[in-house]
Amino acid sequence: MNLISLLSPDRSLCAAEGGSKKRVLETLAEALSHSGQEISAGELFNGLIERERLGSTGFGKGIAIPHCRLESCTEAIAALLKLSDGVDFDAMDDQPVDIIFALVVPNEATSEHLAILQELAGRLDNASYRNRLRTAKTSSELYQMAIAPLD
């Protein structure tokens, strides 16, 4: 997986206001809607919230990876948020989430979806990588830290 092909500087948001899980998903949907694909923020939000209703995508250590597959998506896209304050995301460890990496893939891309999720989870499970993301002061810095190779 190449993060550069999934993520872009304009979909990497540092010090974003969270407030609630719903608000975070709305912010992610809005960011993802600027991918150049013909997908509205509303459709993206509905896809993310529908998946979230199946079970929380907060996997602990302050991290969540909300994701969905959409018919209107033509290629995998991602957005990254670093929140100024953590929000309750119903994470497995009950800790607030402050780093959220959203992923949207084409409906038929089941194996690609799983491979990307596995790679993202592996990166985000790396303490050094998480700490690096948390030290970002600007959206540009967050993007550069996100796409940099693991230590």
N, CA, C and O atoms as a DFTB+ gen file, in Angstrom:
604 C
 N C O
     1  1       0.837      -1.179       0.000
     2  2       0.000       0.000       0.000
     3  2       0.881       1.240       0.000
     4  3       1.867       1.321       0.732
     5  1       0.515       2.186      -0.817
     6  2       1.236       3.441      -0.896
     7  2       0.331       4.546      -0.358
     8  3      -0.644       4.922      -1.008
     9  1       0.647       5.061       0.815
    10  2      -0.187       6.100       1.423
    11  2      -0.297       7.346       0.554
    12  3      -1.312       8.041       0.590
    13  1       0.733       7.628      -0.220
    14  2       0.707       8.813      -1.072
    15  2      -0.438       8.721      -2.077
    16  3      -1.031       9.738      -2.437
    17  1      -0.752       7.511      -2.530
    18  2      -1.844       7.357      -3.493
    19  2      -3.218       7.438      -2.823
    20  3      -4.216       7.668      -3.506
    21  1      -3.286       7.257      -1.518
    22  2      -4.562       7.284      -0.788
    23  2      -4.867       8.636      -0.165
    24  3      -6.012       9.089      -0.157
    25  1      -3.845       9.262       0.347
    26  2      -3.983      10.457       1.172
    27  2      -3.465      11.665       0.405
    28  3      -2.633      11.520      -0.491
    29  1      -3.936      12.828       0.740
    30  2      -3.413      14.059       0.144
    31  2      -3.309      15.116       1.243
    32  3      -3.950      14.991       2.286
    33  1      -2.508      16.151       1.015
    34  2      -2.374      17.190       2.036
    35  2      -3.709      17.833       2.414
    36  3      -3.924      18.164       3.580
    37  1      -4.609      18.014       1.442
    38  2      -5.885      18.661       1.753
    39  2      -6.861      17.736       2.476
    40  3      -7.919      18.184       2.919
    41  1      -6.524      16.463       2.601
    42  2      -7.346      15.523       3.373
    43  2      -6.625      15.083       4.650
    44  3      -6.947      14.043       5.226
    45  1      -5.652      15.882       5.084
    46  2      -4.930      15.660       6.340
    47  2      -5.158      16.897       7.203
    48  3      -4.654      17.977       6.896
    49  1      -5.910      16.735       8.273
    50  2      -6.330      17.883       9.073
    51  2      -5.796      17.773      10.494
    52  3      -6.083      16.812      11.208
    53  1      -5.017      18.768      10.889
    54  2      -4.387      18.779      12.205
    55  2      -5.138      19.719      13.137
    56  3      -5.623      20.769      12.715
    57  1      -5.229      19.339      14.401
    58  2      -5.879      20.143      15.444
    59  2      -7.344      20.401      15.120
    60  3      -7.882      21.464      15.431
    61  1      -7.980      19.422      14.493
    62  2      -9.404      19.539      14.165
    63  2     -10.230      19.446      15.447
    64  3      -9.832      18.801      16.417
    65  1     -11.368      20.095      15.426
    66  2     -12.296      20.003      16.551
    67  2     -13.112      18.731      16.394
    68  3     -13.660      18.460      15.325
    69  1     -13.189      17.960      17.456
    70  2     -13.936      16.712      17.402
    71  2     -15.347      16.892      17.906
    72  3     -16.290      16.983      17.120
    73  1     -15.492      16.943      19.204
    74  2     -16.799      17.106      19.826
    75  2     -17.517      15.799      20.035
    76  3     -17.860      15.445      21.163
    77  1     -17.749      15.071      18.948
    78  2     -18.459      13.795      19.036
    79  2     -18.038      12.907      17.871
    80  3     -17.450      13.373      16.895
    81  1     -18.346      11.638      17.991
    82  2     -18.056      10.695      16.917
    83  2     -18.766      11.130      15.632
    84  3     -18.175      11.107      14.552
    85  1     -20.025      11.523      15.754
    86  2     -20.794      11.955      14.581
    87  2     -20.130      13.152      13.911
    88  3     -20.001      13.183      12.687
    89  1     -19.712      14.126      14.692
    90  2     -19.067      15.319      14.134
    91  2     -17.755      14.962      13.452
    92  3     -17.431      15.518      12.402
    93  1     -16.997      14.041      14.036
    94  2     -15.746      13.582      13.426
    95  2     -16.030      12.937      12.072
    96  3     -15.331      13.211      11.097
    97  1     -17.049      12.082      12.008
    98  2     -17.391      11.419      10.748
    99  2     -17.869      12.433       9.705
   100  3     -17.600      12.261       8.516
   101  1     -18.566      13.476      10.129
   102  2     -18.981      14.538       9.202
   103  2     -17.760      15.275       8.647
   104  3     -17.699      15.572       7.454
   105  1     -16.804      15.565       9.507
   106  2     -15.576      16.246       9.083
   107  2     -14.799      15.390       8.096
   108  3     -14.311      15.887       7.080
   109  1     -14.685      14.097       8.400
   110  2     -13.997      13.179       7.492
   111  2     -14.712      13.100       6.148
   112  3     -14.068      13.136       5.100
   113  1     -16.035      12.994       6.175
   114  2     -16.815      12.910       4.932
   115  2     -16.611      14.160       4.083
   116  3     -16.466      14.072       2.864
   117  1     -16.602      15.305       4.722
   118  2     -16.375      16.559       3.991
   119  2     -14.985      16.558       3.359
   120  3     -14.839      16.922       2.192
   121  1     -13.971      16.157       4.109
   122  2     -12.605      16.103       3.571
   123  2     -12.520      15.111       2.412
   124  3     -11.911      15.409       1.385
   125  1     -13.123      13.946       2.572
   126  2     -13.089      12.921       1.528
   127  2     -13.831      13.361       0.268
   128  3     -13.508      12.913      -0.832
   129  1     -14.818      14.229       0.424
   130  2     -15.592      14.678      -0.743
   131  2     -14.755      15.542      -1.688
   132  3     -15.184      15.819      -2.808
   133  1     -13.582      15.968      -1.256
   134  2     -12.683      16.774      -2.087
   135  2     -11.616      15.920      -2.764
   136  3     -10.534      16.414      -3.083
   137  1     -11.913      14.652      -2.981
   138  2     -10.937      13.730      -3.563
   139  2     -10.868      13.807      -5.078
   140  3      -9.974      13.218      -5.685
   141  1     -11.802      14.529      -5.702
   142  2     -11.847      14.565      -7.157
   143  2     -12.818      13.543      -7.726
   144  3     -13.093      13.541      -8.926
   145  1     -13.333      12.681      -6.872
   146  2     -14.342      11.721      -7.300
   147  2     -15.724      12.351      -7.114
   148  3     -15.888      13.284      -6.328
   149  1     -16.683      11.848      -7.822
   150  2     -18.051      12.377      -7.747
   151  2     -18.813      11.717      -6.598
   152  3     -19.777      10.984      -6.823
   153  1     -18.375      11.981      -5.372
   154  2     -19.036      11.426      -4.190
   155  2     -19.326      12.591      -3.249
   156  3     -18.422      13.345      -2.888
   157  1     -20.575      12.734      -2.859
   158  2     -20.943      13.844      -1.975
   159  2     -20.541      13.548      -0.533
   160  3     -20.367      12.395      -0.140
   161  1     -20.401      14.608       0.231
   162  2     -20.103      14.452       1.658
   163  2     -21.217      13.670       2.341
   164  3     -20.950      12.871       3.239
   165  1     -22.460      13.889       1.926
   166  2     -23.590      13.162       2.512
   167  2     -23.510      11.669       2.271
   168  3     -23.750      10.874       3.180
   169  1     -23.172      11.282       1.043
   170  2     -23.036       9.855       0.729
   171  2     -21.878       9.238       1.513
   172  3     -21.990       8.123       2.022
   173  1     -20.782       9.962       1.605
   174  2     -19.628       9.472       2.361
   175  2     -19.977       9.319       3.837
   176  3     -19.654       8.303       4.452
   177  1     -20.635      10.326       4.405
   178  2     -21.040      10.247       5.807
   179  2     -21.959       9.047       6.030
   180  3     -21.771       8.287       6.981
   181  1     -22.945       8.877       5.160
   182  2     -23.873       7.747       5.308
   183  2     -23.142       6.412       5.257
   184  3     -23.459       5.505       6.027
   185  1     -22.163       6.280       4.355
   186  2     -21.386       5.046       4.277
   187  2     -20.571       4.798       5.534
   188  3     -20.526       3.678       6.042
   189  1     -19.927       5.847       6.035
   190  2     -19.106       5.706       7.244
   191  2     -19.963       5.404       8.469
   192  3     -19.610       4.542       9.274
   193  1     -21.085       6.106       8.617
   194  2     -21.924       5.903       9.806
   195  2     -22.610       4.540       9.753
   196  3     -22.800       3.896      10.785
   197  1     -22.980       4.100       8.546
   198  2     -23.594       2.775       8.398
   199  2     -22.621       1.684       8.840
   200  3     -23.007       0.748       9.540
   201  1     -21.366       1.809       8.430
   202  2     -20.350       0.831       8.835
   203  2     -20.110       0.906      10.337
   204  3     -19.925      -0.119      10.994
   205  1     -20.113       2.110      10.874
   206  2     -19.858       2.298      12.308
   207  2     -20.965       1.654      13.144
   208  3     -20.713       1.189      14.256
   209  1     -22.173       1.626      12.618
   210  2     -23.292       1.000      13.335
   211  2     -23.115      -0.509      13.465
   212  3     -23.694      -1.126      14.360
   213  1     -22.325      -1.104      12.585
   214  2     -22.050      -2.545      12.666
   215  2     -21.098      -2.872      13.810
   216  3     -21.075      -4.002      14.297
   217  1     -20.322      -1.899      14.234
   218  2     -19.344      -2.068      15.306
   219  2     -18.328      -0.956      15.219
   220  3     -17.975      -0.507      14.129
   221  1     -17.863      -0.515      16.358
   222  2     -16.927       0.603      16.392
   223  2     -15.634       0.281      15.650
   224  3     -15.128      -0.840      15.706
   225  1     -15.117       1.282      14.959
   226  2     -13.827       1.151      14.288
   227  2     -12.704       1.752      15.136
   228  3     -11.582       1.921      14.659
   229  1     -13.016       2.075      16.397
   230  2     -11.995       2.522      17.341
   231  2     -11.288       1.295      17.883
   232  3     -11.883       0.505      18.615
   233  1     -10.002       1.130      17.524
   234  2      -9.342      -0.109      17.938
   235  2      -8.389       0.053      19.106
   236  3      -7.647      -0.874      19.432
   237  1      -8.395       1.210      19.739
   238  2      -7.586       1.395      20.935
   239  2      -6.381       2.280      20.702
   240  3      -6.051       2.619      19.566
   241  1      -5.720       2.655      21.803
   242  2      -4.520       3.491      21.784
   243  2      -4.791       4.862      21.174
   244  3      -3.885       5.503      20.641
   245  1      -6.061       5.313      21.257
   246  2      -6.412       6.619      20.726
   247  2      -6.619       6.659      19.224
   248  3      -6.629       7.735      18.626
   249  1      -6.785       5.490      18.607
   250  2      -6.854       5.373      17.146
   251  2      -8.202       4.826      16.696
   252  3      -8.773       3.948      17.343
   253  1      -8.705       5.352      15.583
   254  2      -9.886       4.787      14.921
   255  2      -9.639       4.784      13.415
   256  3      -8.969       5.665      12.877
   257  1     -10.194       3.775      12.749
   258  2     -10.098       3.684      11.290
   259  2     -11.498       3.458      10.719
   260  3     -11.819       2.347      10.296
   261  1     -12.334       4.501      10.703
   262  2     -13.641       4.336      10.068
   263  2     -13.450       4.072       8.574
   264  3     -12.582       4.671       7.938
   265  1     -14.252       3.189       8.029
   266  2     -14.080       2.801       6.635
   267  2     -15.395       2.303       6.054
   268  3     -16.307       1.909       6.781
   269  1     -15.471       2.329       4.736
   270  2     -16.647       1.791       4.054
   271  2     -16.315       1.541       2.590
   272  3     -15.309       2.015       2.060
   273  1     -17.195       0.782       1.964
   274  2     -17.130       0.557       0.521
   275  2     -18.344       1.252      -0.095
   276  3     -19.456       1.158       0.424
   277  1     -18.115       1.950      -1.210
   278  2     -19.199       2.665      -1.884
   279  2     -19.201       2.353      -3.374
   280  3     -18.148       2.275      -4.006
   281  1     -20.374       2.178      -3.917
   282  2     -20.543       1.929      -5.349
   283  2     -19.979       3.077      -6.178
   284  3     -19.375       2.845      -7.225
   285  1     -20.170       4.305      -5.722
   286  2     -19.738       5.480      -6.490
   287  2     -18.242       5.783      -6.371
   288  3     -17.739       6.670      -7.060
   289  1     -17.542       5.073      -5.526
   290  2     -16.096       5.271      -5.356
   291  2     -15.362       4.533      -6.481
   292  3     -15.616       3.352      -6.721
   293  1     -14.458       5.225      -7.162
   294  2     -13.736       4.611      -8.277
   295  2     -12.335       4.144      -7.911
   296  3     -11.781       3.271      -8.579
   297  1     -11.755       4.713      -6.860
   298  2     -10.455       4.261      -6.361
   299  2     -10.359       4.591      -4.878
   300  3     -11.017       5.512      -4.395
   301  1      -9.545       3.840      -4.168
   302  2      -9.421       4.010      -2.719
   303  2      -8.940       5.419      -2.380
   304  3      -8.040       5.960      -3.024
   305  1      -9.569       6.003      -1.344
   306  2      -9.190       7.328      -0.855
   307  2      -9.173       7.304       0.671
   308  3      -9.862       6.504       1.303
   309  1      -8.377       8.191       1.243
   310  2      -8.272       8.257       2.701
   311  2      -8.238       9.708       3.158
   312  3      -7.920      10.618       2.392
   313  1      -8.573       9.893       4.418
   314  2      -8.447      11.192       5.085
   315  2      -7.908      10.926       6.484
   316  3      -8.166       9.873       7.067
   317  1      -7.166      11.876       7.014
   318  2      -6.549      11.737       8.329
   319  2      -6.878      12.961       9.173
   320  3      -6.703      14.097       8.733
   321  1      -7.356      12.718      10.385
   322  2      -7.627      13.796      11.336
   323  2      -6.795      13.587      12.585
   324  3      -6.692      12.474      13.100
   325  1      -6.206      14.664      13.065
   326  2      -5.612      14.673      14.396
   327  2      -6.425      15.681      15.190
   328  3      -6.408      16.878      14.902
   329  1      -7.136      15.185      16.190
   330  2      -8.025      16.045      16.968
   331  2      -7.267      16.799      18.051
   332  3      -6.274      16.308      18.589
   333  1      -7.744      17.993      18.361
   334  2      -7.142      18.752      19.454
   335  2      -7.465      18.100      20.795
   336  3      -6.660      18.161      21.724
   337  1      -8.637      17.478      20.901
   338  2      -9.031      16.726      22.096
   339  2      -9.681      15.426      21.652
   340  3     -10.449      15.402      20.689
   341  1      -9.370      14.350      22.357
   342  2      -9.937      13.055      22.008
   343  2     -11.444      13.013      22.190
   344  3     -12.005      13.758      22.994
   345  1     -12.100      12.129      21.431
   346  2     -13.547      11.933      21.540
   347  2     -13.844      10.466      21.834
   348  3     -13.043       9.578      21.542
   349  1     -15.005      10.243      22.413
   350  2     -15.457       8.876      22.666
   351  2     -15.837       8.252      21.333
   352  3     -16.725       8.747      20.639
   353  1     -15.166       7.169      20.979
   354  2     -15.410       6.485      19.715
   355  2     -15.828       5.042      19.960
   356  3     -15.795       4.214      19.050
   357  1     -16.223       4.746      21.204
   358  2     -16.574       3.371      21.582
   359  2     -15.428       2.408      21.278
   360  3     -15.648       1.283      20.829
   361  1     -14.206       2.867      21.531
   362  2     -13.020       2.057      21.243
   363  2     -12.953       0.840      22.160
   364  3     -13.529       0.831      23.248
   365  1     -12.245      -0.176      21.703
   366  2     -12.125      -1.427      22.456
   367  2     -11.544      -1.215      23.847
   368  3     -11.906      -1.926      24.784
   369  1     -10.636      -0.233      23.990
   370  2     -10.013       0.010      25.294
   371  2     -10.698       1.145      26.067
   372  3     -10.208       1.564      27.115
   373  1     -11.824       1.638      25.553
   374  2     -12.603       2.717      26.174
   375  2     -11.839       4.034      26.304
   376  3     -12.265       4.920      27.046
   377  1     -10.724       4.175      25.599
   378  2      -9.946       5.417      25.637
   379  2     -10.440       6.377      24.554
   380  3     -10.888       5.936      23.496
   381  1     -10.362       7.686      24.812
   382  2     -10.748       8.650      23.777
   383  2      -9.842       8.523      22.551
   384  3      -8.672       8.157      22.667
   385  1     -10.388       8.826      21.398
   386  2      -9.670       8.728      20.127
   387  2      -9.260      10.127      19.673
   388  3     -10.068      11.056      19.684
   389  1      -7.986      10.267      19.273
   390  2      -7.514      11.557      18.771
   391  2      -6.882      11.474      17.389
   392  3      -6.616      12.505      16.772
   393  1      -6.635      10.262      16.894
   394  2      -6.102      10.063      15.544
   395  2      -7.106       9.197      14.787
   396  3      -7.386       8.064      15.179
   397  1      -7.644       9.745      13.695
   398  2      -8.651       9.028      12.923
   399  2      -8.226       8.997      11.468
   400  3      -7.995      10.035      10.847
   401  1      -8.128       7.791      10.938
   402  2      -7.731       7.570       9.552
   403  2      -8.921       6.942       8.845
   404  3      -9.218       5.770       9.076
   405  1      -9.607       7.685       7.991
   406  2     -10.790       7.167       7.290
   407  2     -10.393       6.611       5.931
   408  3      -9.492       7.129       5.271
   409  1     -11.074       5.557       5.528
   410  2     -10.795       4.887       4.263
   411  2     -12.099       4.597       3.541
   412  3     -13.053       4.101       4.141
   413  1     -12.139       4.908       2.249
   414  2     -13.278       4.577       1.395
   415  2     -12.727       3.891       0.152
   416  3     -11.791       4.381      -0.479
   417  1     -13.318       2.757      -0.186
   418  2     -12.872       1.987      -1.352
   419  2     -14.073       1.656      -2.235
   420  3     -15.217       1.713      -1.784
   421  1     -13.802       1.308      -3.504
   422  2     -14.897       0.877      -4.378
   423  2     -15.607      -0.351      -3.807
   424  3     -14.999      -1.169      -3.117
   425  1     -16.877      -0.464      -4.098
   426  2     -17.705      -1.543      -3.562
   427  2     -17.132      -2.928      -3.848
   428  3     -17.199      -3.813      -2.995
   429  1     -16.571      -3.121      -5.039
   430  2     -16.072      -4.444      -5.427
   431  2     -14.647      -4.722      -4.950
   432  3     -14.126      -5.810      -5.198
   433  1     -14.012      -3.781      -4.281
   434  2     -12.600      -3.914      -3.894
   435  2     -12.438      -4.563      -2.522
   436  3     -11.750      -4.016      -1.659
   437  1     -13.052      -5.702      -2.314
   438  2     -13.022      -6.356      -1.005
   439  2     -11.606      -6.699      -0.554
   440  3     -11.226      -6.380       0.573
   441  1     -10.824      -7.339      -1.412
   442  2      -9.472      -7.740      -0.999
   443  2      -8.568      -6.522      -0.825
   444  3      -7.741      -6.490       0.087
   445  1      -8.719      -5.519      -1.691
   446  2      -7.934      -4.289      -1.545
   447  2      -8.296      -3.593      -0.234
   448  3      -7.418      -3.109       0.480
   449  1      -9.582      -3.544       0.075
   450  2     -10.077      -2.935       1.308
   451  2      -9.406      -3.581       2.518
   452  3      -8.881      -2.888       3.389
   453  1      -9.427      -4.897       2.563
   454  2      -8.838      -5.614       3.697
   455  2      -7.330      -5.419       3.771
   456  3      -6.778      -5.272       4.862
   457  1      -6.658      -5.417       2.622
   458  2      -5.201      -5.230       2.607
   459  2      -4.819      -3.837       3.110
   460  3      -3.864      -3.689       3.872
   461  1      -5.564      -2.823       2.683
   462  2      -5.273      -1.458       3.129
   463  2      -5.541      -1.321       4.623
   464  3      -4.741      -0.728       5.347
   465  1      -6.666      -1.869       5.087
   466  2      -6.972      -1.818       6.523
   467  2      -5.880      -2.489       7.343
   468  3      -5.479      -1.977       8.389
   469  1      -5.401      -3.630       6.872
   470  2      -4.345      -4.348       7.586
   471  2      -3.072      -3.503       7.649
   472  3      -2.426      -3.425       8.694
   473  1      -2.718      -2.877       6.540
   474  2      -1.518      -2.033       6.507
   475  2      -1.674      -0.816       7.422
   476  3      -0.760      -0.480       8.174
   477  1      -2.833      -0.157       7.354
   478  2      -3.071       1.003       8.222
   479  2      -3.027       0.608       9.692
   480  3      -2.414       1.294      10.509
   481  1      -3.679      -0.499      10.020
   482  2      -3.686      -0.961      11.411
   483  2      -2.267      -1.263      11.880
   484  3      -1.907      -0.944      13.013
   485  1      -1.467      -1.871      11.024
   486  2      -0.077      -2.160      11.372
   487  2       0.720      -0.893      11.624
   488  3       1.474      -0.813      12.594
   489  1       0.557       0.098      10.756
   490  2       1.255       1.372      10.933
   491  2       0.818       2.034      12.238
   492  3       1.647       2.492      13.025
   493  1      -0.497       2.076      12.453
   494  2      -1.033       2.771      13.619
   495  2      -0.804       2.012      14.920
   496  3      -0.928       2.589      16.000
   497  1      -0.476       0.750      14.834
   498  2      -0.130      -0.020      16.027
   499  2       1.304       0.269      16.471
   500  3       1.688      -0.062      17.593
   501  1       2.087       0.883      15.594
   502  2       3.474       1.225      15.866
   503  2       3.514       2.490      16.737
   504  3       3.105       3.563      16.293
   505  1       4.003       2.361      17.968
   506  2       4.009       3.480      18.924
   507  2       4.772       4.685      18.387
   508  3       4.346       5.823      18.585
   509  1       5.879       4.453      17.721
   510  2       6.673       5.546      17.173
   511  2       5.875       6.318      16.112
   512  3       5.921       7.548      16.069
   513  1       5.159       5.603      15.276
   514  2       4.339       6.233      14.238
   515  2       3.216       7.061      14.865
   516  3       2.981       8.200      14.461
   517  1       2.527       6.489      15.849
   518  2       1.453       7.219      16.532
   519  2       1.991       8.489      17.178
   520  3       1.394       9.558      17.056
   521  1       3.113       8.366      17.862
   522  2       3.709       9.530      18.530
   523  2       4.103      10.604      17.523
   524  3       3.921      11.797      17.767
   525  1       4.641      10.167      16.395
   526  2       5.031      11.101      15.338
   527  2       3.801      11.890      14.862
   528  3       3.860      13.112      14.721
   529  1       2.695      11.189      14.617
   530  2       1.469      11.869      14.182
   531  2       0.986      12.849      15.243
   532  3       0.533      13.947      14.921
   533  1       1.084      12.455      16.495
   534  2       0.585      13.304      17.584
   535  2       1.429      14.557      17.798
   536  3       0.949      15.520      18.396
   537  1       2.664      14.567      17.327
   538  2       3.511      15.753      17.489
   539  2       3.310      16.775      16.373
   540  3       3.828      17.888      16.464
   541  1       2.578      16.423      15.334
   542  2       2.357      17.348      14.211
   543  2       1.658      18.615      14.698
   544  3       0.715      18.558      15.487
   545  1       2.132      19.741      14.219
   546  2       1.563      21.040      14.601
   547  2       0.693      21.643      13.494
   548  3      -0.164      22.484      13.762
   549  1       0.918      21.209      12.255
   550  2       0.154      21.730      11.120
   551  2      -0.361      20.565      10.280
   552  3       0.112      19.436      10.402
   553  1      -1.324      20.857       9.439
   554  2      -1.873      19.825       8.558
   555  2      -0.817      19.317       7.585
   556  3      -0.763      18.123       7.292
   557  1       0.015      20.216       7.087
   558  2       1.088      19.823       6.175
   559  2       2.072      18.883       6.871
   560  3       2.495      17.878       6.300
   561  1       2.426      19.218       8.093
   562  2       3.332      18.382       8.883
   563  2       2.697      17.017       9.154
   564  3       3.375      15.992       9.087
   565  1       1.409      17.003       9.457
   566  2       0.702      15.743       9.698
   567  2       0.763      14.855       8.465
   568  3       1.040      13.660       8.572
   569  1       0.508      15.426       7.306
   570  2       0.564      14.670       6.055
   571  2       1.963      14.093       5.840
   572  3       2.104      12.907       5.540
   573  1       2.996      14.921       5.991
   574  2       4.372      14.456       5.780
   575  2       4.740      13.337       6.755
   576  3       5.404      12.373       6.373
   577  1       4.314      13.462       7.998
   578  2       4.602      12.428       8.993
   579  2       3.825      11.149       8.698
   580  3       4.318      10.049       8.947
   581  1       2.622      11.293       8.174
   582  2       1.796      10.121       7.874
   583  2       2.381       9.293       6.741
   584  3       2.354       8.064       6.800
   585  1       2.908       9.947       5.711
   586  2       3.398       9.205       4.548
   587  2       4.850       8.764       4.681
   588  3       5.328       7.963       3.878
   589  1       5.561       9.280       5.690
   590  2       6.970       8.918       5.884
   591  2       7.092       7.437       6.242
   592  3       6.196       6.874       6.872
   593  1       8.193       6.808       5.844
   594  2       8.398       5.393       6.188
   595  2       8.424       5.185       7.702
   596  3       8.767       6.090       8.462
   597  1       8.060       3.991       8.116
   598  2       8.132       3.639       9.537
   599  2       9.580       3.579       9.975
   600  3      10.466       3.273       9.177
   601  1       9.821       3.873      11.249
   602  2      11.184       3.799      11.807
   603  2      11.661       2.368      11.845
   604  3      12.782       2.102      12.280
